[in-house]
């Protein structure tokens, strides 16, 4: 299922937890969403963006 792109800085700044087999549907949703936006600007958020590497809103 294609999901909206998450842009909430507070949500994205939360500590990640290791994925488990129960997260397989979330992984499939992520792949569907990335494929749906492959011709646009979609990528993963790197800690440097949140920590000051690139100001929020710049780039994609």
CHARMM internal coordinates of N, CA and C (Angstrom, degrees):
IC EDIT
DIST 1 N 1 CA 1.4370
DIST 1 CA 1 C 1.5272
ANGL 1 N 1 CA 1 C 108.55
DIST 1 C 2 N 1.3091
ANGL 1 CA 1 C 2 N 116.91
DIHE 1 N 1 CA 1 C 2 N 132.42
DIST 2 N 2 CA 1.4579
ANGL 1 C 2 N 2 CA 121.80
DIHE 1 CA 1 C 2 N 2 CA 177.91
DIST 2 CA 2 C 1.5215
ANGL 2 N 2 CA 2 C 108.39
DIHE 1 C 2 N 2 CA 2 C -77.06
DIST 2 C 3 N 1.3128
ANGL 2 CA 2 C 3 N 115.36
DIHE 2 N 2 CA 2 C 3 N 129.11
DIST 3 N 3 CA 1.4639
ANGL 2 C 3 N 3 CA 122.50
DIHE 2 CA 2 C 3 N 3 CA -178.03
DIST 3 CA 3 C 1.5295
ANGL 3 N 3 CA 3 C 109.99
DIHE 2 C 3 N 3 CA 3 C -111.85
DIST 3 C 4 N 1.3418
ANGL 3 CA 3 C 4 N 116.86
DIHE 3 N 3 CA 3 C 4 N 157.60
DIST 4 N 4 CA 1.4690
ANGL 3 C 4 N 4 CA 119.40
DIHE 3 CA 3 C 4 N 4 CA 174.45
DIST 4 CA 4 C 1.5323
ANGL 4 N 4 CA 4 C 110.15
DIHE 3 C 4 N 4 CA 4 C -65.41
DIST 4 C 5 N 1.3209
ANGL 4 CA 4 C 5 N 116.49
DIHE 4 N 4 CA 4 C 5 N 150.71
DIST 5 N 5 CA 1.4544
ANGL 4 C 5 N 5 CA 121.62
DIHE 4 CA 4 C 5 N 5 CA 178.00
DIST 5 CA 5 C 1.5339
ANGL 5 N 5 CA 5 C 108.29
DIHE 4 C 5 N 5 CA 5 C -73.78
DIST 5 C 6 N 1.3188
ANGL 5 CA 5 C 6 N 116.95
DIHE 5 N 5 CA 5 C 6 N 125.54
DIST 6 N 6 CA 1.4607
ANGL 5 C 6 N 6 CA 122.47
DIHE 5 CA 5 C 6 N 6 CA -179.24
DIST 6 CA 6 C 1.5236
ANGL 6 N 6 CA 6 C 109.19
DIHE 5 C 6 N 6 CA 6 C -77.61
DIST 6 C 7 N 1.3299
ANGL 6 CA 6 C 7 N 117.05
DIHE 6 N 6 CA 6 C 7 N 125.97
DIST 7 N 7 CA 1.4649
ANGL 6 C 7 N 7 CA 121.62
DIHE 6 CA 6 C 7 N 7 CA 179.19
DIST 7 CA 7 C 1.5240
ANGL 7 N 7 CA 7 C 112.16
DIHE 6 C 7 N 7 CA 7 C -125.27
DIST 7 C 8 N 1.3213
ANGL 7 CA 7 C 8 N 118.04
DIHE 7 N 7 CA 7 C 8 N 2.88
DIST 8 N 8 CA 1.4581
ANGL 7 C 8 N 8 CA 122.54
DIHE 7 CA 7 C 8 N 8 CA -177.25
DIST 8 CA 8 C 1.5343
ANGL 8 N 8 CA 8 C 109.42
DIHE 7 C 8 N 8 CA 8 C -71.76
DIST 8 C 9 N 1.3315
ANGL 8 CA 8 C 9 N 116.81
DIHE 8 N 8 CA 8 C 9 N 110.32
DIST 9 N 9 CA 1.4597
ANGL 8 C 9 N 9 CA 122.16
DIHE 8 CA 8 C 9 N 9 CA -175.51
DIST 9 CA 9 C 1.5314
ANGL 9 N 9 CA 9 C 111.07
DIHE 8 C 9 N 9 CA 9 C -61.74
DIST 9 C 10 N 1.3230
ANGL 9 CA 9 C 10 N 117.96
DIHE 9 N 9 CA 9 C 10 N -39.30
DIST 10 N 10 CA 1.4638
ANGL 9 C 10 N 10 CA 119.86
DIHE 9 CA 9 C 10 N 10 CA 179.54
DIST 10 CA 10 C 1.5225
ANGL 10 N 10 CA 10 C 111.07
DIHE 9 C 10 N 10 CA 10 C -64.26
DIST 10 C 11 N 1.3157
ANGL 10 CA 10 C 11 N 117.28
DIHE 10 N 10 CA 10 C 11 N -42.31
DIST 11 N 11 CA 1.4671
ANGL 10 C 11 N 11 CA 120.43
DIHE 10 CA 10 C 11 N 11 CA 177.73
DIST 11 CA 11 C 1.5201
ANGL 11 N 11 CA 11 C 110.65
DIHE 10 C 11 N 11 CA 11 C -65.01
DIST 11 C 12 N 1.3290
ANGL 11 CA 11 C 12 N 116.30
DIHE 11 N 11 CA 11 C 12 N -45.90
DIST 12 N 12 CA 1.4603
ANGL 11 C 12 N 12 CA 120.76
DIHE 11 CA 11 C 12 N 12 CA -176.66
DIST 12 CA 12 C 1.5256
ANGL 12 N 12 CA 12 C 113.31
DIHE 11 C 12 N 12 CA 12 C -69.82
DIST 12 C 13 N 1.3233
ANGL 12 CA 12 C 13 N 117.61
DIHE 12 N 12 CA 12 C 13 N -18.18
DIST 13 N 13 CA 1.4595
ANGL 12 C 13 N 13 CA 120.00
DIHE 12 CA 12 C 13 N 13 CA -179.59
DIST 13 CA 13 C 1.5287
ANGL 13 N 13 CA 13 C 112.68
DIHE 12 C 13 N 13 CA 13 C -88.21
DIST 13 C 14 N 1.3192
ANGL 13 CA 13 C 14 N 117.56
DIHE 13 N 13 CA 13 C 14 N -0.88
DIST 14 N 14 CA 1.4603
ANGL 13 C 14 N 14 CA 120.56
DIHE 13 CA 13 C 14 N 14 CA 177.89
DIST 14 CA 14 C 1.5256
ANGL 14 N 14 CA 14 C 110.47
DIHE 13 C 14 N 14 CA 14 C -69.61
DIST 14 C 15 N 1.3198
ANGL 14 CA 14 C 15 N 115.37
DIHE 14 N 14 CA 14 C 15 N 149.55
DIST 15 N 15 CA 1.4558
ANGL 14 C 15 N 15 CA 120.70
DIHE 14 CA 14 C 15 N 15 CA 177.69
DIST 15 CA 15 C 1.5305
ANGL 15 N 15 CA 15 C 109.43
DIHE 14 C 15 N 15 CA 15 C -65.07
DIST 15 C 16 N 1.3056
ANGL 15 CA 15 C 16 N 116.16
DIHE 15 N 15 CA 15 C 16 N 133.46
DIST 16 N 16 CA 1.4681
ANGL 15 C 16 N 16 CA 121.27
DIHE 15 CA 15 C 16 N 16 CA 179.36
DIST 16 CA 16 C 1.5215
ANGL 16 N 16 CA 16 C 110.46
DIHE 15 C 16 N 16 CA 16 C -79.34
DIST 16 C 17 N 1.3107
ANGL 16 CA 16 C 17 N 115.48
DIHE 16 N 16 CA 16 C 17 N 154.16
DIST 17 N 17 CA 1.4585
ANGL 16 C 17 N 17 CA 122.16
DIHE 16 CA 16 C 17 N 17 CA 175.15
DIST 17 CA 17 C 1.5263
ANGL 17 N 17 CA 17 C 108.01
DIHE 16 C 17 N 17 CA 17 C -116.66
DIST 17 C 18 N 1.3205
ANGL 17 CA 17 C 18 N 117.95
DIHE 17 N 17 CA 17 C 18 N 150.82
DIST 18 N 18 CA 1.4686
ANGL 17 C 18 N 18 CA 120.13
DIHE 17 CA 17 C 18 N 18 CA 177.67
DIST 18 CA 18 C 1.5355
ANGL 18 N 18 CA 18 C 110.62
DIHE 17 C 18 N 18 CA 18 C -59.77
DIST 18 C 19 N 1.3224
ANGL 18 CA 18 C 19 N 115.02
DIHE 18 N 18 CA 18 C 19 N 142.78
DIST 19 N 19 CA 1.4631
ANGL 18 C 19 N 19 CA 120.09
DIHE 18 CA 18 C 19 N 19 CA 176.90
DIST 19 CA 19 C 1.5255
ANGL 19 N 19 CA 19 C 109.78
DIHE 18 C 19 N 19 CA 19 C -72.98
DIST 19 C 20 N 1.3168
ANGL 19 CA 19 C 20 N 115.10
DIHE 19 N 19 CA 19 C 20 N 151.85
DIST 20 N 20 CA 1.4650
ANGL 19 C 20 N 20 CA 122.00
DIHE 19 CA 19 C 20 N 20 CA 177.67
DIST 20 CA 20 C 1.5264
ANGL 20 N 20 CA 20 C 107.90
DIHE 19 C 20 N 20 CA 20 C -124.81
DIST 20 C 21 N 1.3135
ANGL 20 CA 20 C 21 N 118.39
DIHE 20 N 20 CA 20 C 21 N 169.80
DIST 21 N 21 CA 1.4713
ANGL 20 C 21 N 21 CA 120.01
DIHE 20 CA 20 C 21 N 21 CA 177.26
DIST 21 CA 21 C 1.5358
ANGL 21 N 21 CA 21 C 112.70
DIHE 20 C 21 N 21 CA 21 C -56.73
DIST 21 C 22 N 1.3249
ANGL 21 CA 21 C 22 N 117.58
DIHE 21 N 21 CA 21 C 22 N -26.59
DIST 22 N 22 CA 1.4617
ANGL 21 C 22 N 22 CA 120.22
DIHE 21 CA 21 C 22 N 22 CA 178.83
DIST 22 CA 22 C 1.5238
ANGL 22 N 22 CA 22 C 112.39
DIHE 21 C 22 N 22 CA 22 C -70.31
DIST 22 C 23 N 1.3258
ANGL 22 CA 22 C 23 N 117.65
DIHE 22 N 22 CA 22 C 23 N -13.14
DIST 23 N 23 CA 1.4653
ANGL 22 C 23 N 23 CA 122.50
DIHE 22 CA 22 C 23 N 23 CA -179.88
DIST 23 CA 23 C 1.5267
ANGL 23 N 23 CA 23 C 112.34
DIHE 22 C 23 N 23 CA 23 C -90.16
DIST 23 C 24 N 1.3211
ANGL 23 CA 23 C 24 N 118.50
DIHE 23 N 23 CA 23 C 24 N 7.72
DIST 24 N 24 CA 1.4670
ANGL 23 C 24 N 24 CA 120.41
DIHE 23 CA 23 C 24 N 24 CA -174.70
DIST 24 CA 24 C 1.5301
ANGL 24 N 24 CA 24 C 112.44
DIHE 23 C 24 N 24 CA 24 C -61.54
DIST 24 C 25 N 1.3302
ANGL 24 CA 24 C 25 N 118.68
DIHE 24 N 24 CA 24 C 25 N -35.23
DIST 25 N 25 CA 1.4735
ANGL 24 C 25 N 25 CA 119.78
DIHE 24 CA 24 C 25 N 25 CA 178.71
DIST 25 CA 25 C 1.5322
ANGL 25 N 25 CA 25 C 110.37
DIHE 24 C 25 N 25 CA 25 C -67.93
DIST 25 C 26 N 1.3162
ANGL 25 CA 25 C 26 N 117.10
DIHE 25 N 25 CA 25 C 26 N -37.13
DIST 26 N 26 CA 1.4642
ANGL 25 C 26 N 26 CA 120.69
DIHE 25 CA 25 C 26 N 26 CA 176.92
DIST 26 CA 26 C 1.5279
ANGL 26 N 26 CA 26 C 110.02
DIHE 25 C 26 N 26 CA 26 C -62.93
DIST 26 C 27 N 1.3230
ANGL 26 CA 26 C 27 N 116.97
DIHE 26 N 26 CA 26 C 27 N -40.49
DIST 27 N 27 CA 1.4617
ANGL 26 C 27 N 27 CA 120.99
DIHE 26 CA 26 C 27 N 27 CA 177.84
DIST 27 CA 27 C 1.5262
ANGL 27 N 27 CA 27 C 110.86
DIHE 26 C 27 N 27 CA 27 C -63.51
DIST 27 C 28 N 1.3218
ANGL 27 CA 27 C 28 N 116.90
DIHE 27 N 27 CA 27 C 28 N -41.19
DIST 28 N 28 CA 1.4728
ANGL 27 C 28 N 28 CA 120.25
DIHE 27 CA 27 C 28 N 28 CA 178.23
DIST 28 CA 28 C 1.5250
ANGL 28 N 28 CA 28 C 110.41
DIHE 27 C 28 N 28 CA 28 C -65.59
DIST 28 C 29 N 1.3369
ANGL 28 CA 28 C 29 N 117.29
DIHE 28 N 28 CA 28 C 29 N -40.13
DIST 29 N 29 CA 1.4684
ANGL 28 C 29 N 29 CA 121.11
DIHE 28 CA 28 C 29 N 29 CA 177.14
DIST 29 CA 29 C 1.5250
ANGL 29 N 29 CA 29 C 110.47
DIHE 28 C 29 N 29 CA 29 C -61.63
DIST 29 C 30 N 1.3342
ANGL 29 CA 29 C 30 N 116.59
DIHE 29 N 29 CA 29 C 30 N -40.84
DIST 30 N 30 CA 1.4548
ANGL 29 C 30 N 30 CA 120.42
DIHE 29 CA 29 C 30 N 30 CA 178.35
DIST 30 CA 30 C 1.5297
ANGL 30 N 30 CA 30 C 110.81
DIHE 29 C 30 N 30 CA 30 C -62.33
DIST 30 C 31 N 1.3124
ANGL 30 CA 30 C 31 N 116.85
DIHE 30 N 30 CA 30 C 31 N -44.89
DIST 31 N 31 CA 1.4734
ANGL 30 C 31 N 31 CA 119.82
DIHE 30 CA 30 C 31 N 31 CA 177.91
DIST 31 CA 31 C 1.5218
ANGL 31 N 31 CA 31 C 111.68
DIHE 30 C 31 N 31 CA 31 C -62.64
DIST 31 C 32 N 1.3285
ANGL 31 CA 31 C 32 N 117.48
DIHE 31 N 31 CA 31 C 32 N -43.04
DIST 32 N 32 CA 1.4689
ANGL 31 C 32 N 32 CA 121.03
DIHE 31 CA 31 C 32 N 32 CA 177.82
DIST 32 CA 32 C 1.5208
ANGL 32 N 32 CA 32 C 110.90
DIHE 31 C 32 N 32 CA 32 C -59.91
DIST 32 C 33 N 1.3268
ANGL 32 CA 32 C 33 N 116.23
DIHE 32 N 32 CA 32 C 33 N -42.92
DIST 33 N 33 CA 1.4654
ANGL 32 C 33 N 33 CA 121.11
DIHE 32 CA 32 C 33 N 33 CA -178.64
DIST 33 CA 33 C 1.5248
ANGL 33 N 33 CA 33 C 110.65
DIHE 32 C 33 N 33 CA 33 C -67.15
DIST 33 C 34 N 1.3363
ANGL 33 CA 33 C 34 N 117.08
DIHE 33 N 33 CA 33 C 34 N -44.07
DIST 34 N 34 CA 1.4650
ANGL 33 C 34 N 34 CA 120.03
DIHE 33 CA 33 C 34 N 34 CA 178.35
DIST 34 CA 34 C 1.5219
ANGL 34 N 34 CA 34 C 111.30
DIHE 33 C 34 N 34 CA 34 C -62.48
DIST 34 C 35 N 1.3278
ANGL 34 CA 34 C 35 N 117.59
DIHE 34 N 34 CA 34 C 35 N -41.74
DIST 35 N 35 CA 1.4660
ANGL 34 C 35 N 35 CA 121.08
DIHE 34 CA 34 C 35 N 35 CA 178.75
DIST 35 CA 35 C 1.5236
ANGL 35 N 35 CA 35 C 111.20
DIHE 34 C 35 N 35 CA 35 C -64.71
DIST 35 C 36 N 1.3309
ANGL 35 CA 35 C 36 N 117.44
DIHE 35 N 35 CA 35 C 36 N -37.81
DIST 36 N 36 CA 1.4620
ANGL 35 C 36 N 36 CA 121.16
DIHE 35 CA 35 C 36 N 36 CA -179.64
DIST 36 CA 36 C 1.5248
ANGL 36 N 36 CA 36 C 111.99
DIHE 35 C 36 N 36 CA 36 C -66.52
DIST 36 C 37 N 1.3265
ANGL 36 CA 36 C 37 N 117.20
DIHE 36 N 36 CA 36 C 37 N -24.15
DIST 37 N 37 CA 1.4635
ANGL 36 C 37 N 37 CA 121.92
DIHE 36 CA 36 C 37 N 37 CA -177.44
DIST 37 CA 37 C 1.5194
ANGL 37 N 37 CA 37 C 112.62
DIHE 36 C 37 N 37 CA 37 C -112.80
DIST 37 C 38 N 1.3339
ANGL 37 CA 37 C 38 N 117.83
DIHE 37 N 37 CA 37 C 38 N 17.16
DIST 38 N 38 CA 1.4565
ANGL 37 C 38 N 38 CA 119.78
DIHE 37 CA 37 C 38 N 38 CA -174.14
DIST 38 CA 38 C 1.5217
ANGL 38 N 38 CA 38 C 113.74
DIHE 37 C 38 N 38 CA 38 C -63.16
DIST 38 C 39 N 1.3166
ANGL 38 CA 38 C 39 N 118.74
DIHE 38 N 38 CA 38 C 39 N -22.93
DIST 39 N 39 CA 1.4613
ANGL 38 C 39 N 39 CA 120.95
DIHE 38 CA 38 C 39 N 39 CA 178.63
DIST 39 CA 39 C 1.5154
ANGL 39 N 39 CA 39 C 112.31
DIHE 38 C 39 N 39 CA 39 C -90.62
DIST 39 C 40 N 1.3166
ANGL 39 CA 39 C 40 N 116.96
DIHE 39 N 39 CA 39 C 40 N -4.25
DIST 40 N 40 CA 1.4564
ANGL 39 C 40 N 40 CA 121.82
DIHE 39 CA 39 C 40 N 40 CA 178.64
DIST 40 CA 40 C 1.5145
ANGL 40 N 40 CA 40 C 110.05
DIHE 39 C 40 N 40 CA 40 C -107.88
DIST 40 C 41 N 1.2687
ANGL 40 CA 40 C 41 N 114.13
DIHE 40 N 40 CA 40 C 41 N -152.36
DIST 41 N 41 CA 1.4619
ANGL 40 C 41 N 41 CA 120.05
DIHE 40 CA 40 C 41 N 41 CA -177.34
DIST 41 CA 41 C 1.5184
ANGL 41 N 41 CA 41 C 109.54
DIHE 40 C 41 N 41 CA 41 C -109.20
DIST 41 C 42 N 1.3082
ANGL 41 CA 41 C 42 N 117.00
DIHE 41 N 41 CA 41 C 42 N 99.90
DIST 42 N 42 CA 1.4577
ANGL 41 C 42 N 42 CA 122.29
DIHE 41 CA 41 C 42 N 42 CA 178.75
DIST 42 CA 42 C 1.5120
ANGL 42 N 42 CA 42 C 107.28
DIHE 41 C 42 N 42 CA 42 C -138.82
DIST 42 C 43 N 1.3055
ANGL 42 CA 42 C 43 N 115.82
DIHE 42 N 42 CA 42 C 43 N 139.48
DIST 43 N 43 CA 1.4543
ANGL 42 C 43 N 43 CA 120.71
DIHE 42 CA 42 C 43 N 43 CA 177.95
DIST 43 CA 43 C 1.5088
ANGL 43 N 43 CA 43 C 109.67
DIHE 42 C 43 N 43 CA 43 C -162.32
DIST 43 C 44 N 1.2789
ANGL 43 CA 43 C 44 N 115.59
DIHE 43 N 43 CA 43 C 44 N -174.82
DIST 44 N 44 CA 1.4485
ANGL 43 C 44 N 44 CA 120.71
DIHE 43 CA 43 C 44 N 44 CA 178.64
DIST 44 CA 44 C 1.5193
ANGL 44 N 44 CA 44 C 108.81
DIHE 43 C 44 N 44 CA 44 C -94.81
DIST 44 C 45 N 1.3080
ANGL 44 CA 44 C 45 N 116.38
DIHE 44 N 44 CA 44 C 45 N 150.46
DIST 45 N 45 CA 1.4588
ANGL 44 C 45 N 45 CA 121.33
DIHE 44 CA 44 C 45 N 45 CA 177.32
DIST 45 CA 45 C 1.5222
ANGL 45 N 45 CA 45 C 107.74
DIHE 44 C 45 N 45 CA 45 C -84.20
DIST 45 C 46 N 1.3072
ANGL 45 CA 45 C 46 N 115.41
DIHE 45 N 45 CA 45 C 46 N 127.87
DIST 46 N 46 CA 1.4529
ANGL 45 C 46 N 46 CA 120.57
DIHE 45 CA 45 C 46 N 46 CA 177.24
DIST 46 CA 46 C 1.5209
ANGL 46 N 46 CA 46 C 108.60
DIHE 45 C 46 N 46 CA 46 C -99.69
DIST 46 C 47 N 1.3262
ANGL 46 CA 46 C 47 N 118.28
DIHE 46 N 46 CA 46 C 47 N 148.81
DIST 47 N 47 CA 1.4653
ANGL 46 C 47 N 47 CA 120.68
DIHE 46 CA 46 C 47 N 47 CA 179.75
DIST 47 CA 47 C 1.5239
ANGL 47 N 47 CA 47 C 113.14
DIHE 46 C 47 N 47 CA 47 C -54.63
DIST 47 C 48 N 1.3165
ANGL 47 CA 47 C 48 N 118.85
DIHE 47 N 47 CA 47 C 48 N -30.86
DIST 48 N 48 CA 1.4691
ANGL 47 C 48 N 48 CA 120.16
DIHE 47 CA 47 C 48 N 48 CA -178.97
DIST 48 CA 48 C 1.5164
ANGL 48 N 48 CA 48 C 111.32
DIHE 47 C 48 N 48 CA 48 C -63.99
DIST 48 C 49 N 1.3141
ANGL 48 CA 48 C 49 N 118.02
DIHE 48 N 48 CA 48 C 49 N -28.54
DIST 49 N 49 CA 1.4643
ANGL 48 C 49 N 49 CA 119.55
DIHE 48 CA 48 C 49 N 49 CA 178.66
DIST 49 CA 49 C 1.5245
ANGL 49 N 49 CA 49 C 109.45
DIHE 48 C 49 N 49 CA 49 C -67.31
DIST 49 C 50 N 1.3205
ANGL 49 CA 49 C 50 N 116.86
DIHE 49 N 49 CA 49 C 50 N -44.29
DIST 50 N 50 CA 1.4594
ANGL 49 C 50 N 50 CA 120.67
DIHE 49 CA 49 C 50 N 50 CA -179.27
DIST 50 CA 50 C 1.5251
ANGL 50 N 50 CA 50 C 110.32
DIHE 49 C 50 N 50 CA 50 C -72.74
DIST 50 C 51 N 1.3177
ANGL 50 CA 50 C 51 N 116.99
DIHE 50 N 50 CA 50 C 51 N -34.79
DIST 51 N 51 CA 1.4597
ANGL 50 C 51 N 51 CA 121.14
DIHE 50 CA 50 C 51 N 51 CA -176.18
DIST 51 CA 51 C 1.5243
ANGL 51 N 51 CA 51 C 113.16
DIHE 50 C 51 N 51 CA 51 C -88.03
DIST 51 C 52 N 1.3110
ANGL 51 CA 51 C 52 N 117.35
DIHE 51 N 51 CA 51 C 52 N 5.23
DIST 52 N 52 CA 1.4611
ANGL 51 C 52 N 52 CA 118.98
DIHE 51 CA 51 C 52 N 52 CA 173.87
DIST 52 CA 52 C 1.5117
ANGL 52 N 52 CA 52 C 115.21
DIHE 51 C 52 N 52 CA 52 C 117.38
DIST 52 C 53 N 1.3324
ANGL 52 CA 52 C 53 N 119.35
DIHE 52 N 52 CA 52 C 53 N 1.37
DIST 53 N 53 CA 1.4569
ANGL 52 C 53 N 53 CA 120.86
DIHE 52 CA 52 C 53 N 53 CA 179.78
DIST 53 CA 53 C 1.5148
ANGL 53 N 53 CA 53 C 112.71
DIHE 52 C 53 N 53 CA 53 C -66.44
DIST 53 C 54 N 1.3145
ANGL 53 CA 53 C 54 N 117.96
DIHE 53 N 53 CA 53 C 54 N -36.00
DIST 54 N 54 CA 1.4525
ANGL 53 C 54 N 54 CA 123.34
DIHE 53 CA 53 C 54 N 54 CA 177.93
DIST 54 CA 54 C 1.5273
ANGL 54 N 54 CA 54 C 106.61
DIHE 53 C 54 N 54 CA 54 C -145.29
DIST 54 C 55 N 1.3316
ANGL 54 CA 54 C 55 N 117.53
DIHE 54 N 54 CA 54 C 55 N 124.30
DIST 55 N 55 CA 1.4585
ANGL 54 C 55 N 55 CA 119.15
DIHE 54 CA 54 C 55 N 55 CA -179.29
DIST 55 CA 55 C 1.5268
ANGL 55 N 55 CA 55 C 111.20
DIHE 54 C 55 N 55 CA 55 C -59.45
DIST 55 C 56 N 1.3404
ANGL 55 CA 55 C 56 N 117.67
DIHE 55 N 55 CA 55 C 56 N 140.81
DIST 56 N 56 CA 1.4599
ANGL 55 C 56 N 56 CA 120.67
DIHE 55 CA 55 C 56 N 56 CA 177.37
DIST 56 CA 56 C 1.5206
ANGL 56 N 56 CA 56 C 110.38
DIHE 55 C 56 N 56 CA 56 C -55.64
DIST 56 C 57 N 1.3141
ANGL 56 CA 56 C 57 N 115.87
DIHE 56 N 56 CA 56 C 57 N 139.58
DIST 57 N 57 CA 1.4648
ANGL 56 C 57 N 57 CA 120.61
DIHE 56 CA 56 C 57 N 57 CA 179.01
DIST 57 CA 57 C 1.5173
ANGL 57 N 57 CA 57 C 114.17
DIHE 56 C 57 N 57 CA 57 C 93.11
DIST 57 C 58 N 1.3269
ANGL 57 CA 57 C 58 N 117.61
DIHE 57 N 57 CA 57 C 58 N -14.76
DIST 58 N 58 CA 1.4607
ANGL 57 C 58 N 58 CA 119.90
DIHE 57 CA 57 C 58 N 58 CA 177.25
DIST 58 CA 58 C 1.5131
ANGL 58 N 58 CA 58 C 109.16
DIHE 57 C 58 N 58 CA 58 C -89.97
DIST 58 C 59 N 1.2819
ANGL 58 CA 58 C 59 N 116.93
DIHE 58 N 58 CA 58 C 59 N 155.68
DIST 59 N 59 CA 1.4609
ANGL 58 C 59 N 59 CA 119.94
DIHE 58 CA 58 C 59 N 59 CA -177.93
DIST 59 CA 59 C 1.5132
ANGL 59 N 59 CA 59 C 109.32
DIHE 58 C 59 N 59 CA 59 C 81.28
DIST 59 C 60 N 1.3089
ANGL 59 CA 59 C 60 N 117.50
DIHE 59 N 59 CA 59 C 60 N -130.03
DIST 60 N 60 CA 1.4570
ANGL 59 C 60 N 60 CA 122.28
DIHE 59 CA 59 C 60 N 60 CA -175.26
DIST 60 CA 60 C 1.5044
ANGL 60 N 60 CA 60 C 111.95
DIHE 59 C 60 N 60 CA 60 C -80.38
END
COOR INIT
IC SEED 1 N 1 CA 1 C
IC BUILD
